Amino acid sequence: MSMKRTNVYADPDDLALIKEAAQRRGVSEAEIIREGIHLAAMANRVWDEPLDWPMFDGSGEVATTPEVTATVAEGAAET
């Protein structure tokens, strides 16, 4: 994966926390910052297609453990 260099301004307290985390984890400060950039990018991504969440029939009441187990078993059997 190619990378592109960029400059950002950061709060000194945040940079100190990054330095500590990098030392504790045994990775570079740049790796911590890249992880943070990736998390921010993914948290703000707009997906092209809507997510296909499973839908459950029900009354709107909280499901019991046996109801959840049965529904999961039915769904697994269908795949």
Secondary structure by P-SEA (a helix, b strand, c coil): cbbbbbbbbbbaaaaaaaaaaaaaacccaaaaaaaaaaaaaaaacccccccbbbbbbcccccccaaaaaaaaaaaaaac
